[in-house]
Amino acid sequence: MKEIKIALLGFGTVGQGVYELLQKNKRHLGEKLGLEFNIKKILVRDKAKKRESQAPDELLTTDFKEILEDKEISIICELMGGVEPAKTYILSALDKGKLVVTANKAVLAEAGAEIFELAEKKRIFLGFEASVGGGIPVIKTLREALIGNQIERVTGIINGTTNYILTRMLEQNLSFEKALEEAQNKGYAEADPSLDLRGIDSAHKISILASLAFGFYIPYNKVYVEGLDEVDLMDLQFSRDFGYIVKLIAEARKIKNQIEIRVHPALLPENHILTSVRFNYNAILIRGDFVGDILLYGLGAGKEPTASAVVGDIVSSAEYLFAKNHPLIPYPKREEKESFIRPIEEGVFKYYFRFSAVDRPGVLSKIAGVLGKYGISIASVVQIGRQKRKGAVPIVMLTHETKEEKVISALKEIDTLDIVKGKTKRLRILD
């Protein structure tokens, strides 16, 4: 049986998951593949730290050069997270001729052009299935299974933390704060959940998926991002009254010769296939010109699903190692043309508006007048009166399709009216 020696960079949740999987299923992998996968070194910051999975002391090292210069180690798995030093380690490993597997979405979304370029130049295997969707095989699907298709759209719920929060808010009438606290108690949200709540995590992931789908590298800073700041329980309830469910959506779609790529909360029709994705599950809907729509669904994070994806890439890299085949499918190319990315202002959507207005006659007509001035057509409206009580009341509207730049201008003017109290809530509707 041929032996393959591996190094892990990082021994946190994912690193320990990979270690446990390779230990538990070593015989299973050997029987299936005729290969023996052995971890020779694990890079850690502190060798004395107590961990849930304890590896033998002789496997632990704090010196990356010890791994890089070891000729017996052929595959390096970067499982650290963050941009640096992960970027430096990945580039050094590729330059040295090591095969690299990474679960790091941030480094690919922010420094992927350089990493992909070096892997292409060296004609060497770079596996990154675990960077998006945990155990969901979305990377292989886009790169291999759908290679014969021109991808038209990738739409997904790709952050389990926010999906869990929105599910619990809607189904149990919980406040945002209460749902977040529950997610943290269950381990579905970090102590500092800002990257999830601000949409950054989803933006990193859609950057990678869009780069694969459309063939050129789209960095994270080209993604339009909105988080859950604008959503509260009232919006979820009003949306459901209109027949919609609110989800944090990441989408990249081709419109003529441009790519529209964004992350934001959106209203989906109750019968949309993505509205059934609840709690901390993820789903990615891909549309190809020949295959049509396909849906990939599963746990998008966690030790076991992510470790499964990493080991899948380890096996793929071993195939490359022994077959001596150069990767046929190219990595996303560096693309400098700004015109490829469609500005959000050019987007065309239906909209949900929630105004907070004083409760007196003529208010609705004033708001409608401003919308009409900018050519925004109202599809439905609900005005909730307080009867004999004083103060602002919600007015909720749904619009027909209109251009984003018109909405920006109209709401800016409406929010200056003396009848409007507070900033207008605005969410896009995706059918």
TIMI-266110 format. One record per residue (C-alpha): residue number from 1; x negated, y negated, z. Coordinates in nm, 4 decimals. Layout:
BEGIN
k NUM&x X&y Y&z Z
...
***
This chain:
BEGIN
k 1&x 0.0000&y 0.0000&z 0.0000
k 2&x -0.1375&y -0.3375&z -0.1061
k 3&x -0.1883&y -0.5870&z 0.1739
k 4&x -0.1096&y -0.9581&z 0.1476
k 5&x -0.2400&y -1.1906&z 0.4148
k 6&x -0.0424&y -1.5021&z 0.5031
k 7&x -0.0965&y -1.8147&z 0.7122
k 8&x 0.1804&y -2.0133&z 0.8748
k 9&x 0.1394&y -2.3871&z 0.9247
k 10&x 0.3629&y -2.4622&z 1.2200
k 11&x 0.5216&y -2.2309&z 1.4739
k 12&x 0.8446&y -2.4064&z 1.5605
k 13&x 1.1942&y -2.2764&z 1.4923
k 14&x 1.1360&y -2.1825&z 1.1273
k 15&x 0.7817&y -2.0547&z 1.1795
k 16&x 0.8971&y -1.8265&z 1.4586
k 17&x 1.1847&y -1.7081&z 1.2410
k 18&x 0.9456&y -1.6107&z 0.9610
k 19&x 0.7177&y -1.4349&z 1.2085
k 20&x 1.0102&y -1.2393&z 1.3562
k 21&x 1.1493&y -1.1418&z 1.0154
k 22&x 0.8153&y -1.0140&z 0.8875
k 23&x 0.7624&y -0.8172&z 1.2087
k 24&x 1.1097&y -0.6668&z 1.2163
k 25&x 1.1421&y -0.5846&z 0.8460
k 26&x 0.7804&y -0.4976&z 0.7659
k 27&x 0.8664&y -0.1325&z 0.6957
k 28&x 1.1739&y -0.2302&z 0.4952
k 29&x 0.9690&y -0.4645&z 0.2743
k 30&x 0.6951&y -0.2045&z 0.2359
k 31&x 0.9389&y 0.0621&z 0.1196
k 32&x 1.1032&y -0.1739&z -0.1269
k 33&x 0.7951&y -0.3448&z -0.2667
k 34&x 0.4954&y -0.1288&z -0.1884
k 35&x 0.3390&y -0.4304&z -0.0181
k 36&x 0.2337&y -0.4968&z 0.3379
k 37&x 0.2741&y -0.8573&z 0.4495
k 38&x 0.0507&y -0.9516&z 0.7419
k 39&x 0.0205&y -1.2891&z 0.9111
k 40&x -0.3475&y -1.3581&z 0.9698
k 41&x -0.3357&y -1.7122&z 1.1103
k 42&x -0.0828&y -1.9548&z 1.2554
k 43&x -0.1656&y -2.3248&z 1.2768
k 44&x -0.0381&y -2.4858&z 1.5986
k 45&x -0.1022&y -2.8089&z 1.7873
k 46&x -0.1282&y -2.6419&z 2.1269
k 47&x -0.2332&y -2.2784&z 2.1617
k 48&x -0.1237&y -2.2675&z 2.5269
k 49&x 0.2356&y -2.3795&z 2.4620
k 50&x 0.5054&y -2.1315&z 2.5642
k 51&x 0.7326&y -2.0358&z 2.2750
k 52&x 1.0389&y -1.8182&z 2.2305
k 53&x 0.8361&y -1.5904&z 2.0045
k 54&x 0.4851&y -1.5326&z 2.1341
k 55&x 0.2269&y -1.4351&z 1.8745
k 56&x -0.1052&y -1.2761&z 1.9738
k 57&x -0.3655&y -1.5345&z 2.0749
k 58&x -0.6032&y -1.4259&z 1.8012
k 59&x -0.3541&y -1.5420&z 1.5352
k 60&x -0.3344&y -1.8978&z 1.6678
k 61&x -0.5606&y -2.1785&z 1.5517
k 62&x -0.5634&y -2.5564&z 1.5698
k 63&x -0.8035&y -2.5907&z 1.2739
k 64&x -0.6480&y -2.6065&z 0.9250
k 65&x -0.9907&y -2.5688&z 0.7618
k 66&x -1.0218&y -2.2251&z 0.9175
k 67&x -0.7151&y -2.1224&z 0.7174
k 68&x -0.8110&y -2.3075&z 0.3997
k 69&x -1.1583&y -2.1507&z 0.3814
k 70&x -1.0423&y -1.7961&z 0.4626
k 71&x -1.0703&y -1.6040&z 0.1337
k 72&x -0.8449&y -1.3249&z 0.2619
k 73&x -0.5484&y -1.5587&z 0.3040
k 74&x -0.3700&y -1.5894&z -0.0289
k 75&x -0.0357&y -1.7456&z 0.0746
k 76&x 0.0062&y -2.0513&z 0.2968
k 77&x 0.3537&y -2.1284&z 0.4342
k 78&x 0.3953&y -2.4924&z 0.5350
k 79&x 0.6691&y -2.5001&z 0.8008
k 80&x 0.5793&y -2.8170&z 0.9896
k 81&x 0.8235&y -3.0740&z 0.8546
k 82&x 0.7580&y -3.4432&z 0.7998
k 83&x 0.5468&y -3.6013&z 0.5270
k 84&x 0.2033&y -3.6058&z 0.6898
k 85&x -0.0081&y -3.4059&z 0.7507
k 86&x 0.2127&y -3.1632&z 0.5527
k 87&x 0.1447&y -3.3384&z 0.2213
k 88&x -0.2323&y -3.3280&z 0.2724
k 89&x -0.2233&y -2.9619&z 0.3708
k 90&x -0.0090&y -2.8617&z 0.0715
k 91&x -0.2268&y -3.0497&z -0.1785
k 92&x -0.5442&y -2.9060&z -0.0252
k 93&x -0.4045&y -2.5526&z -0.0414
k 94&x -0.2949&y -2.5868&z -0.4043
k 95&x -0.6276&y -2.7392&z -0.5012
k 96&x -0.8019&y -2.4442&z -0.3351
k 97&x -0.5959&y -2.2012&z -0.5408
k 98&x -0.3778&y -2.0811&z -0.2548
k 99&x -0.0139&y -2.0000&z -0.3219
k 100&x 0.2129&y -2.2295&z -0.1232
k 101&x 0.5587&y -2.1835&z 0.0241
k 102&x 0.7249&y -2.4774&z 0.1991
k 103&x 1.0513&y -2.5391&z 0.3818
k 104&x 0.9855&y -2.9128&z 0.3969
k 105&x 1.2496&y -3.1249&z 0.2225
k 106&x 1.1035&y -3.4578&z 0.3353
k 107&x 0.7611&y -3.4056&z 0.1802
k 108&x 0.9092&y -3.2960&z -0.1538
k 109&x 1.1647&y -3.5769&z -0.1614
k 110&x 0.9081&y -3.8453&z -0.0793
k 111&x 0.5827&y -3.7075&z -0.2256
k 112&x 0.7027&y -3.4381&z -0.4634
k 113&x 0.5730&y -3.6032&z -0.7813
k 114&x 0.2133&y -3.5539&z -0.6702
k 115&x 0.2747&y -3.2039&z -0.5329
k 116&x 0.4628&y -3.0780&z -0.8392
k 117&x 0.2054&y -3.2333&z -1.0694
k 118&x -0.0830&y -3.0515&z -0.9012
k 119&x 0.1035&y -2.7186&z -0.8955
k 120&x 0.1749&y -2.7598&z -1.2684
k 121&x -0.1860&y -2.8539&z -1.3427
k 122&x -0.3196&y -2.5561&z -1.1469
k 123&x -0.0492&y -2.3284&z -1.2953
k 124&x 0.0072&y -2.1889&z -0.9496
k 125&x 0.3132&y -2.0765&z -0.7561
k 126&x 0.4857&y -2.3262&z -0.5282
k 127&x 0.7942&y -2.1926&z -0.3506
k 128&x 1.0422&y -2.4286&z -0.1869
k 129&x 1.3709&y -2.2380&z -0.1654
k 130&x 1.4022&y -2.3100&z 0.2067
k 131&x 1.3829&y -2.6875&z 0.1557
k 132&x 1.7534&y -2.7102&z 0.0666
k 133&x 2.0472&y -2.5089&z 0.1921
k 134&x 1.8785&y -2.2756&z 0.4413
k 135&x 1.9498&y -1.9228&z 0.3197
k 136&x 2.1597&y -2.0356&z 0.0211
k 137&x 1.9615&y -1.9489&z -0.2974
k 138&x 2.0279&y -2.2794&z -0.4703
k 139&x 1.6695&y -2.3492&z -0.5840
k 140&x 1.6351&y -2.0154&z -0.7657
k 141&x 1.9823&y -2.0610&z -0.9106
k 142&x 1.8929&y -2.3961&z -1.0647
k 143&x 1.5393&y -2.3023&z -1.1713
k 144&x 1.6043&y -1.9504&z -1.2986
k 145&x 1.9622&y -1.8253&z -1.3195
k 146&x 2.0951&y -2.1400&z -1.4894
k 147&x 1.7857&y -2.2211&z -1.6961
k 148&x 1.9852&y -2.1793&z -2.0192
k 149&x 2.2365&y -2.4443&z -1.9158
k 150&x 2.2254&y -2.8180&z -1.9327
k 151&x 2.3327&y -2.9157&z -1.5819
k 152&x 2.6023&y -3.1801&z -1.5780
k 153&x 2.6648&y -3.2225&z -1.2067
k 154&x 2.5523&y -3.1057&z -0.8634
k 155&x 2.7917&y -3.1844&z -0.5781
k 156&x 2.7439&y -3.0613&z -0.2256
k 157&x 2.8016&y -3.0657&z 0.1453
k 158&x 2.4393&y -3.0144&z 0.2431
k 159&x 2.4201&y -3.1298&z 0.6029
k 160&x 2.5701&y -2.9023&z 0.8653
k 161&x 2.5545&y -3.1550&z 1.1487
k 162&x 2.7791&y -3.4126&z 0.9830
k 163&x 3.0128&y -3.1461&z 0.8464
k 164&x 3.0577&y -3.0037&z 1.1956
k 165&x 3.1313&y -3.3495&z 1.3373
k 166&x 3.3875&y -3.4356&z 1.0676
k 167&x 3.5556&y -3.0951&z 1.1060
k 168&x 3.5942&y -3.1288&z 1.4812
k 169&x 3.7107&y -3.4908&z 1.4609
k 170&x 3.9870&y -3.4058&z 1.2144
k 171&x 4.1023&y -3.0723&z 1.3551
k 172&x 4.0891&y -3.1618&z 1.7251
k 173&x 4.1418&y -3.5416&z 1.7097
k 174&x 3.8035&y -3.5967&z 1.8733
k 175&x 3.6220&y -3.9282&z 1.8688
k 176&x 3.2976&y -3.9462&z 1.6752
k 177&x 3.0999&y -3.9689&z 1.9990
k 178&x 3.2716&y -3.6637&z 2.1501
k 179&x 3.2236&y -3.4541&z 1.8355
k 180&x 2.8546&y -3.5507&z 1.8207
k 181&x 2.8061&y -3.4577&z 2.1866
k 182&x 2.9660&y -3.1199&z 2.1205
k 183&x 2.7419&y -3.0617&z 1.8170
k 184&x 2.4335&y -3.1393&z 2.0262
k 185&x 2.5451&y -2.9061&z 2.3049
k 186&x 2.5871&y -2.6232&z 2.0541
k 187&x 2.2470&y -2.6885&z 1.8956
k 188&x 2.3952&y -2.8094&z 1.5637
k 189&x 2.2590&y -3.1627&z 1.6085
k 190&x 1.9187&y -3.2892&z 1.7165
k 191&x 1.8671&y -3.4988&z 2.0291
k 192&x 1.8009&y -3.7816&z 1.7812
k 193&x 2.0523&y -3.7093&z 1.5005
k 194&x 1.9892&y -4.0327&z 1.3086
k 195&x 1.8472&y -3.8666&z 0.9948
k 196&x 2.1634&y -3.6584&z 0.9641
k 197&x 2.4145&y -3.9298&z 1.0548
k 198&x 2.2568&y -4.1933&z 0.8288
k 199&x 2.2636&y -3.9542&z 0.5319
k 200&x 1.8833&y -3.9360&z 0.5020
k 201&x 1.8693&y -3.5566&z 0.5358
k 202&x 2.1273&y -3.5158&z 0.2585
k 203&x 1.9431&y -3.7705&z 0.0428
k 204&x 1.6185&y -3.5735&z 0.0716
k 205&x 1.7993&y -3.2590&z -0.0388
k 206&x 1.9919&y -3.4072&z -0.3312
k 207&x 1.6663&y -3.5648&z -0.4513
k 208&x 1.5164&y -3.2162&z -0.4834
k 209&x 1.8275&y -3.0610&z -0.6409
k 210&x 1.8652&y -3.3433&z -0.8917
k 211&x 1.4981&y -3.3200&z -0.9888
k 212&x 1.5452&y -2.9506&z -1.0685
k 213&x 1.8813&y -2.9971&z -1.2385
k 214&x 1.7709&y -3.2724&z -1.4752
k 215&x 1.4049&y -3.1854&z -1.5254
k 216&x 1.2316&y -3.4994&z -1.4028
k 217&x 1.1317&y -3.6017&z -1.0522
k 218&x 1.3810&y -3.8266&z -0.8745
k 219&x 1.2299&y -3.9564&z -0.5503
k 220&x 1.4334&y -4.0051&z -0.2372
k 221&x 1.4119&y -4.3846&z -0.2578
k 222&x 1.6213&y -4.3773&z -0.5774
k 223&x 1.9173&y -4.2178&z -0.3977
k 224&x 2.2020&y -4.4478&z -0.2930
k 225&x 2.2777&y -4.3602&z 0.0699
k 226&x 2.5622&y -4.4281&z 0.3116
k 227&x 2.6025&y -4.2384&z 0.6375
k 228&x 2.8963&y -4.1934&z 0.8715
k 229&x 2.8776&y -4.5495&z 1.0092
k 230&x 3.1950&y -4.6549&z 0.8273
k 231&x 3.4083&y -4.3550&z 0.9287
k 232&x 3.6187&y -4.3168&z 1.2400
k 233&x 3.9072&y -4.0948&z 1.3467
k 234&x 4.1669&y -4.3368&z 1.2101
k 235&x 4.0205&y -4.3034&z 0.8590
k 236&x 4.0282&y -3.9238&z 0.8768
k 237&x 4.3920&y -3.9287&z 0.9859
k 238&x 4.5063&y -4.1813&z 0.7254
k 239&x 4.3186&y -3.9903&z 0.4539
k 240&x 4.4958&y -3.6670&z 0.5499
k 241&x 4.8323&y -3.8482&z 0.5349
k 242&x 4.7517&y -3.9295&z 0.1716
k 243&x 4.6488&y -3.5671&z 0.1016
k 244&x 4.2717&y -3.6055&z 0.1307
k 245&x 3.9926&y -3.4718&z 0.3542
k 246&x 3.6790&y -3.6775&z 0.4300
k 247&x 3.3393&y -3.5111&z 0.3794
k 248&x 2.9834&y -3.6408&z 0.3585
k 249&x 2.9090&y -3.5701&z -0.0069
k 250&x 2.5774&y -3.5616&z -0.1914
k 251&x 2.6171&y -3.5794&z -0.5667
k 252&x 2.4011&y -3.6152&z -0.8755
k 253&x 2.5658&y -3.6292&z -1.2156
k 254&x 2.4639&y -3.7045&z -1.5710
k 255&x 2.6487&y -3.9892&z -1.7392
k 256&x 2.5352&y -4.0299&z -2.0986
k 257&x 2.1590&y -4.0950&z -2.0735
k 258&x 2.1552&y -4.1857&z -1.7028
k 259&x 2.1670&y -4.0075&z -1.3694
k 260&x 2.3969&y -4.1239&z -1.0918
k 261&x 2.2690&y -3.9947&z -0.7560
k 262&x 2.4230&y -4.0814&z -0.4187
k 263&x 2.5137&y -3.9724&z -0.0662
k 264&x 2.8218&y -4.1124&z 0.1073
k 265&x 3.1446&y -4.0152&z 0.2839
k 266&x 3.4198&y -3.9439&z 0.0318
k 267&x 3.7845&y -3.8442&z 0.0201
k 268&x 3.8413&y -3.5089&z -0.1493
k 269&x 4.1864&y -3.3741&z -0.2395
k 270&x 4.3080&y -3.1159&z 0.0129
k 271&x 4.2993&y -2.8457&z -0.2571
k 272&x 3.9396&y -2.9248&z -0.3616
k 273&x 3.7123&y -2.6232&z -0.3215
k 274&x 3.4733&y -2.8158&z -0.0928
k 275&x 3.7401&y -2.9137&z 0.1614
k 276&x 3.7484&y -2.5535&z 0.2874
k 277&x 3.3823&y -2.5842&z 0.3955
k 278&x 3.4087&y -2.6312&z 0.7717
k 279&x 3.1866&y -2.6656&z 1.0778
k 280&x 2.8106&y -2.6324&z 1.0149
k 281&x 2.8380&y -2.4537&z 0.6797
k 282&x 2.7011&y -2.5908&z 0.3526
k 283&x 2.8235&y -2.5537&z -0.0052
k 284&x 2.6841&y -2.6645&z -0.3403
k 285&x 2.9014&y -2.6894&z -0.6519
k 286&x 2.7035&y -2.6799&z -0.9775
k 287&x 2.8451&y -2.7464&z -1.3231
k 288&x 2.6581&y -2.6242&z -1.6313
k 289&x 2.7593&y -2.6742&z -1.9929
k 290&x 2.7917&y -2.2964&z -2.0539
k 291&x 2.8461&y -2.1433&z -1.7097
k 292&x 3.1062&y -2.3968&z -1.5979
k 293&x 3.1481&y -2.4439&z -1.2226
k 294&x 2.9810&y -2.2145&z -0.9691
k 295&x 2.9829&y -2.2454&z -0.5900
k 296&x 2.7079&y -2.1448&z -0.3474
k 297&x 2.8134&y -2.1256&z 0.0174
k 298&x 2.6542&y -2.0355&z 0.3488
k 299&x 2.4687&y -2.1550&z 0.6559
k 300&x 2.2497&y -2.4427&z 0.5483
k 301&x 2.0087&y -2.4411&z 0.8408
k 302&x 1.8949&y -2.2403&z 1.1395
k 303&x 1.6096&y -2.0068&z 1.2184
k 304&x 1.7353&y -1.6896&z 1.0518
k 305&x 1.8799&y -1.8286&z 0.7231
k 306&x 1.5770&y -2.0506&z 0.6627
k 307&x 1.3328&y -1.7707&z 0.7446
k 308&x 1.5173&y -1.5523&z 0.4930
k 309&x 1.4577&y -1.8127&z 0.2208
k 310&x 1.0897&y -1.8505&z 0.3133
k 311&x 1.0299&y -1.4755&z 0.2950
k 312&x 1.2076&y -1.4654&z -0.0411
k 313&x 0.9511&y -1.7158&z -0.1683
k 314&x 0.6677&y -1.5147&z -0.0121
k 315&x 0.7800&y -1.2126&z -0.2134
k 316&x 0.8039&y -1.4235&z -0.5316
k 317&x 0.4538&y -1.5551&z -0.4732
k 318&x 0.3258&y -1.2007&z -0.4198
k 319&x 0.4738&y -1.1057&z -0.7560
k 320&x 0.2795&y -1.3895&z -0.9122
k 321&x -0.0342&y -1.2876&z -0.7232
k 322&x -0.0431&y -0.9299&z -0.8460
k 323&x 0.1089&y -0.9729&z -1.1904
k 324&x -0.1305&y -1.2631&z -1.2576
k 325&x 0.1451&y -1.4402&z -1.4475
k 326&x 0.1409&y -1.8154&z -1.4653
k 327&x 0.4766&y -1.9676&z -1.3685
k 328&x 0.6780&y -2.0034&z -1.6887
k 329&x 0.9388&y -2.2474&z -1.5608
k 330&x 0.7902&y -2.5973&z -1.5258
k 331&x 0.8130&y -2.8110&z -1.2159
k 332&x 0.9945&y -3.1458&z -1.2387
k 333&x 0.7869&y -3.3976&z -1.4302
k 334&x 0.6898&y -3.7401&z -1.3008
k 335&x 0.9217&y -3.9982&z -1.4575
k 336&x 0.8544&y -4.3702&z -1.4445
k 337&x 1.1564&y -4.5002&z -1.6363
k 338&x 1.3793&y -4.6914&z -1.3956
k 339&x 1.6606&y -4.6945&z -1.6534
k 340&x 1.7254&y -4.3247&z -1.5959
k 341&x 1.8860&y -4.3980&z -1.2580
k 342&x 2.2299&y -4.5563&z -1.2815
k 343&x 2.2826&y -4.8399&z -1.0296
k 344&x 2.5662&y -4.7749&z -0.7853
k 345&x 2.7255&y -5.1038&z -0.8971
k 346&x 2.7902&y -4.9395&z -1.2353
k 347&x 2.9777&y -4.6486&z -1.0766
k 348&x 3.3493&y -4.6026&z -1.1397
k 349&x 3.5616&y -4.4523&z -0.8596
k 350&x 3.9000&y -4.4541&z -0.6962
k 351&x 3.8880&y -4.6131&z -0.3511
k 352&x 4.0357&y -4.5977&z -0.0030
k 353&x 4.0527&y -4.9359&z 0.1749
k 354&x 4.1517&y -5.0002&z 0.5359
k 355&x 4.2043&y -5.3659&z 0.6172
k 356&x 4.2553&y -5.4988&z 0.9689
k 357&x 4.4969&y -5.7866&z 0.9212
k 358&x 4.7273&y -6.0032&z 1.1254
k 359&x 5.0879&y -5.8823&z 1.1391
k 360&x 5.2900&y -6.1483&z 0.9600
k 361&x 5.4754&y -6.1930&z 0.6284
k 362&x 5.2702&y -6.2537&z 0.3145
k 363&x 4.9544&y -6.0789&z 0.4309
k 364&x 4.9871&y -5.7893&z 0.1894
k 365&x 5.0510&y -6.0174&z -0.1064
k 366&x 4.7378&y -6.2227&z -0.0289
k 367&x 4.5179&y -5.9138&z -0.0181
k 368&x 4.6793&y -5.7735&z -0.3320
k 369&x 4.6265&y -6.1080&z -0.5031
k 370&x 4.2508&y -6.0959&z -0.4494
k 371&x 4.2346&y -5.7373&z -0.5689
k 372&x 4.4334&y -5.8307&z -0.8788
k 373&x 4.1973&y -6.1206&z -0.9450
k 374&x 3.9159&y -5.8663&z -0.9864
k 375&x 4.1252&y -5.6231&z -1.1891
k 376&x 4.1634&y -5.3661&z -0.9089
k 377&x 4.4911&y -5.1769&z -0.9392
k 378&x 4.6652&y -5.0448&z -0.6256
k 379&x 4.7921&y -4.6852&z -0.6379
k 380&x 4.9391&y -4.6500&z -0.2858
k 381&x 4.9717&y -4.8647&z 0.0242
k 382&x 5.0759&y -4.8174&z 0.3871
k 383&x 5.1177&y -5.1061&z 0.6301
k 384&x 5.1479&y -5.0175&z 0.9971
k 385&x 5.3372&y -5.2841&z 1.1909
k 386&x 5.3119&y -5.3292&z 1.5674
k 387&x 5.6674&y -5.4530&z 1.5929
k 388&x 5.6711&y -5.7035&z 1.8841
k 389&x 5.3039&y -5.6675&z 1.9717
k 390&x 5.0444&y -5.9271&z 1.8735
k 391&x 4.7097&y -5.8618&z 1.7093
k 392&x 4.5635&y -5.7015&z 1.3953
k 393&x 4.7253&y -5.4001&z 1.2269
k 394&x 4.5840&y -5.1559&z 0.9725
k 395&x 4.6765&y -5.1812&z 0.6055
k 396&x 4.5616&y -4.8794&z 0.4065
k 397&x 4.5401&y -4.8769&z 0.0268
k 398&x 4.4342&y -4.6317&z -0.2406
k 399&x 4.3301&y -4.7709&z -0.5792
k 400&x 4.3116&y -4.6505&z -0.9337
k 401&x 3.9654&y -4.6169&z -1.0893
k 402&x 3.7620&y -4.9334&z -1.0894
k 403&x 3.4012&y -5.0420&z -1.1096
k 404&x 3.1989&y -5.0605&z -0.7885
k 405&x 3.0715&y -5.4115&z -0.8588
k 406&x 3.4314&y -5.5384&z -0.8738
k 407&x 3.5062&y -5.3759&z -0.5378
k 408&x 3.1986&y -5.5353&z -0.3791
k 409&x 3.3040&y -5.8806&z -0.4972
k 410&x 3.6705&y -5.8378&z -0.4031
k 411&x 3.6039&y -5.7115&z -0.0498
k 412&x 3.3493&y -5.9855&z 0.0101
k 413&x 3.6206&y -6.2416&z -0.0668
k 414&x 3.8949&y -6.0591&z 0.1265
k 415&x 3.6797&y -6.0367&z 0.4385
k 416&x 3.6577&y -6.4185&z 0.4452
k 417&x 4.0377&y -6.4612&z 0.4602
k 418&x 4.1700&y -6.5885&z 0.7929
k 419&x 4.4351&y -6.3142&z 0.7915
k 420&x 4.1680&y -6.0392&z 0.7965
k 421&x 4.0032&y -5.9484&z 1.1253
k 422&x 3.6826&y -5.7517&z 1.0889
k 423&x 3.5043&y -5.5866&z 0.7996
k 424&x 3.7153&y -5.3843&z 0.5560
k 425&x 3.6567&y -5.0071&z 0.5608
k 426&x 3.5892&y -4.8688&z 0.2129
k 427&x 3.5483&y -4.5057&z 0.1076
k 428&x 3.5234&y -4.3580&z -0.2409
k 429&x 3.7640&y -4.0917&z -0.3644
k 430&x 3.6253&y -3.7958&z -0.5624
k 431&x 3.8737&y -3.5774&z -0.7499
***
